[in-house]
Structures are given as structure tokens and as C-alpha cells.
């Protein structure tokens, strides 16, 4: 897969592949929980692949959800806000989910769960490789 190779070249990899299977709905929650646990370790963000259909055509739309650090002089720890980087948006927007604070980690996972269930989305957690590949030696 082209995207896997592109990530490898940047020292990144897919950590979790999350999909919704109506015959095993509990698996979605398990996969989301595992991804949430990975956020504090090496997670870089998410790639979302949503299926779409019209009465003639069908396809897939890809976009990224990335963390954005909100810097504050008052707080020692910076707050992480999650942004939807979908090219269909005029500009990056905080991830939103009903009943959750926009951009929060809770909003992120509520949003991802909804997209997996309702838009047949596949979600990929992108993380730093445990051991980045060796760079190819330059030919001189």
C-alpha cells in the first residue's frame, strides 16, 4: 500500500487499524480503547478513510486528524487539541462530537466511533516507528 511506504519513509507506521463490524460491535470499542492508550506513547495522529456513494459512483475520501498544541503561559503543561485536517474544510477545525468539548480527546474518540459506524470509515492510528528504518547510503 502506497500510504504505508510513504509513512515508513518518514519513520512512521500504522499502529492500529480500526473498523466497525456490525457482527462484532464490541470490537470497535476495544480497538478505540487500545488506540487511546497509545496516544500517550508514540501516536502522531490518525488517517481516516471514509467510503462514499452516490447513485452512480462510489469511492473513498482520505483525511488526517492531528494534535495541535495550545500553548499557554499560565499552564506548565500544554493542552493538546485535535484538529480535523480534511481538505473539504475551508481550514483545519477542532474535532467536534455531541456532548464533548471541541478538540478534546473525548471528542476525538466519540467522533472516530461515529465515523466508523455511520460512514463506514476505516481509521488508522499513525505512530512513530519503534526503530526507524536505516537511511539509504548516498551514492557518491
Helices and strands as residue ranges (DSSP letters): H 2-9, E 12-18, G 22-24, H 26-38, E 43-53, E 58-70, E 79-84, E 93-94, H 105-118, E 122-128
